[in-house]
Amino acid sequence: MSAFTGALPDERGRFRRERLNAGLSTPGWSAHIFHLGPHAVGLAVLRGLDTEEHILSSFFVA
């Protein structure tokens, strides 16, 4: 996504974590890791799960 948003990692090589943290701890949010066999190949963070409209907040595909 950096090519589209211009976001760059911090000095530790990490991107912002607010959405991931919310996906792991906030009601109405969830985080999912996708696997192909034993390998993790993607991550998605969803929000609005407690409303009529669900939103794919963030995703990453390896």
GIHU-V262367 format. One record per run of one state. SS is the DSSP state (H for helix, E for strand, - for the rest). FROM is the first residue (numbers start at 0). LEN is the number of residues. If there is no record, write none. Layout:
BEGIN
SS FROM LEN
SS FROM LEN
END
This chain:
BEGIN
- 0 1
H 1 4
- 5 12
H 17 8
- 25 4
E 29 7
- 36 2
E 38 9
- 47 7
E 54 7
- 61 1
END
